Amino acid sequence: MNTSDQEQKTPAPTSDPINMLKRTIPSEEILAGEKEVWIQHGDAIYRLCETKSGKLILQK
């Protein structure tokens, strides 16, 4: 991979200090090619799925 490829894939830095503190995880990383994943949060299990129109739905 050359330098220009890396520059294209790296998001532009932001000067907004609030946004710099937020952790962002791309949905593609969470779903990893699947249409749904199950997420455990404490004692609860949630279903995260991607619709045909590309929207995300989180269900308990």
C-alpha positions in Angstrom: 0.0 0.0 0.0 1.4 3.4 -0.9 1.1 6.6 1.0 -1.7 8.0 -1.2 -3.8 4.9 -0.4 -3.3 5.4 3.3 -4.3 9.1 3.0 -7.5 8.2 1.2 -8.6 5.7 3.8 -7.7 7.8 6.9 -10.5 10.1 8.0 -9.8 13.8 8.1 -8.9 15.0 11.6 -11.4 17.2 13.3 -10.8 20.4 15.2 -13.9 19.9 17.3 -12.7 18.7 20.7 -16.0 17.0 21.6 -15.8 14.8 18.5 -12.2 14.0 19.2 -13.2 12.3 22.5 -15.9 10.0 21.0 -14.9 6.5 20.0 -16.3 5.6 16.6 -16.6 2.0 15.3 -17.7 1.5 11.7 -20.8 -0.7 11.4 -18.9 -2.8 8.8 -16.5 -3.7 11.6 -19.2 -4.7 14.0 -21.3 -6.7 11.4 -18.2 -8.2 9.7 -20.1 -9.1 6.6 -23.1 -10.5 8.4 -26.7 -9.0 8.3 -27.1 -9.4 12.1 -25.0 -9.8 15.2 -25.9 -10.5 18.9 -24.6 -8.1 21.5 -24.4 -8.9 25.2 -24.8 -5.9 27.5 -24.8 -6.9 31.2 -27.4 -9.7 31.5 -29.3 -8.6 28.4 -28.8 -9.8 24.8 -29.5 -7.5 21.9 -29.9 -8.1 18.2 -28.3 -5.6 15.8 -29.4 -6.0 12.2 -28.9 -4.2 9.0 -32.1 -3.7 6.9 -32.3 -4.1 3.1 -32.2 -0.3 2.8 -28.9 -0.2 4.8 -30.3 1.1 8.1 -29.5 -0.4 11.5 -32.0 -1.8 14.0 -31.2 -2.7 17.6 -33.7 -5.0 19.3 -33.8 -6.4 22.8 
